Protein backbone atom coordinates (compact mmCIF):
# COMPACT_ATOMS: atom_id res chain seq x y z
CA UNK A 1 0.00 0.00 0.00
CA UNK A 2 1.22 3.47 -0.88
CA UNK A 3 0.09 6.65 0.77
CA UNK A 4 0.93 10.31 0.41
CA UNK A 5 0.10 13.30 2.54
CA UNK A 6 -2.47 14.54 0.02
CA UNK A 7 -3.50 11.23 -1.66
CA UNK A 8 -1.80 12.23 -4.90
CA UNK A 9 1.36 11.09 -6.67
CA UNK A 10 3.38 13.58 -8.71
CA UNK A 11 5.41 12.52 -11.79
CA UNK A 12 8.66 12.45 -9.81
CA UNK A 13 7.24 9.92 -7.36
CA UNK A 14 5.84 7.78 -10.18
CA UNK A 15 9.22 7.80 -11.95
CA UNK A 16 10.99 6.84 -8.72
CA UNK A 17 8.61 3.94 -8.06
CA UNK A 18 8.85 2.70 -11.64
CA UNK A 19 12.64 2.75 -11.48
CA UNK A 20 12.74 1.10 -8.06
CA UNK A 21 10.38 -1.70 -9.03
CA UNK A 22 12.23 -2.37 -12.29
CA UNK A 23 15.55 -2.56 -10.45
CA UNK A 24 14.10 -4.90 -7.82
CA UNK A 25 12.72 -7.16 -10.55
CA UNK A 26 16.10 -7.26 -12.30
CA UNK A 27 17.98 -7.92 -9.05
CA UNK A 28 15.83 -10.92 -8.17
CA UNK A 29 16.35 -12.46 -11.60
CA UNK A 30 12.79 -13.83 -11.54
CA UNK A 31 11.32 -11.41 -14.06
CA UNK A 32 12.04 -10.06 -17.50
CA UNK A 33 11.92 -6.29 -17.74
CA UNK A 34 11.41 -4.66 -21.11
CA UNK A 35 12.03 -1.00 -21.84
CA UNK A 36 9.42 0.59 -24.01
CA UNK A 37 10.14 3.80 -25.85
CA UNK A 38 7.56 6.51 -26.17
CA UNK A 39 6.94 8.36 -29.41
CA UNK A 40 9.60 11.03 -29.76
CA UNK A 41 11.90 9.50 -27.14
CA UNK A 42 15.47 9.11 -28.34
CA UNK A 43 17.20 5.73 -28.33
CA UNK A 44 19.50 5.46 -25.30
CA UNK A 45 22.02 2.87 -26.48
CA UNK A 46 25.21 2.55 -24.47
TAGI-V103471 format. One record per residue. N is the residue number from 0. RES is the residue in one letter. PSI is psi in whole degrees, 0 to 359 (NA if undefined). OMEGA is omega in radians with two decimals (NA if undefined). D_FIRST is the distance of its C-alpha to the first C-alpha in Angstrom with 2 decimals. Layout:
# TAGI-V103471
n:N res:RES psi:PSI omega:OMEGA d_first:D_FIRST
n:N res:RES psi:PSI omega:OMEGA d_first:D_FIRST
This chain:
# TAGI-V103471
n:0 res:X psi:138 omega:3.10 d_first:0.00
n:1 res:X psi:138 omega:3.08 d_first:3.78
n:2 res:X psi:155 omega:3.03 d_first:6.69
n:3 res:X psi:169 omega:-3.12 d_first:10.36
n:4 res:X psi:333 omega:-3.11 d_first:13.54
n:5 res:X psi:18 omega:3.13 d_first:14.74
n:6 res:X psi:36 omega:-3.13 d_first:11.88
n:7 res:X psi:139 omega:3.07 d_first:13.30
n:8 res:X psi:135 omega:3.07 d_first:13.02
n:9 res:X psi:162 omega:-3.09 d_first:16.48
n:10 res:X psi:325 omega:3.13 d_first:18.03
n:11 res:X psi:318 omega:3.12 d_first:18.06
n:12 res:X psi:320 omega:3.11 d_first:14.32
n:13 res:X psi:316 omega:3.12 d_first:14.08
n:14 res:X psi:318 omega:3.12 d_first:16.99
n:15 res:X psi:312 omega:-3.11 d_first:15.61
n:16 res:X psi:318 omega:3.11 d_first:12.43
n:17 res:X psi:313 omega:3.14 d_first:14.87
n:18 res:X psi:316 omega:-3.12 d_first:17.30
n:19 res:X psi:315 omega:-3.13 d_first:15.12
n:20 res:X psi:322 omega:3.09 d_first:13.86
n:21 res:X psi:316 omega:3.13 d_first:17.50
n:22 res:X psi:320 omega:3.09 d_first:18.91
n:23 res:X psi:318 omega:3.13 d_first:16.85
n:24 res:X psi:317 omega:3.12 d_first:18.01
n:25 res:X psi:319 omega:-3.12 d_first:21.52
n:26 res:X psi:324 omega:-3.12 d_first:21.63
n:27 res:X psi:335 omega:-3.13 d_first:20.89
n:28 res:X psi:11 omega:-3.11 d_first:23.60
n:29 res:X psi:354 omega:-3.06 d_first:22.09
n:30 res:X psi:154 omega:2.98 d_first:21.35
n:31 res:X psi:133 omega:3.13 d_first:23.50
n:32 res:X psi:126 omega:3.12 d_first:22.28
n:33 res:X psi:141 omega:3.08 d_first:24.45
n:34 res:X psi:123 omega:3.07 d_first:24.96
n:35 res:X psi:139 omega:3.08 d_first:25.80
n:36 res:X psi:143 omega:3.08 d_first:28.03
n:37 res:X psi:158 omega:3.11 d_first:28.01
n:38 res:X psi:129 omega:-3.14 d_first:31.35
n:39 res:X psi:350 omega:3.13 d_first:33.16
n:40 res:X psi:135 omega:-3.13 d_first:31.12
n:41 res:X psi:150 omega:3.10 d_first:33.55
n:42 res:X psi:131 omega:-3.09 d_first:33.63
n:43 res:X psi:64 omega:3.12 d_first:32.41
n:44 res:X psi:145 omega:-3.12 d_first:34.56
n:45 res:X psi:NA omega:NA d_first:35.22
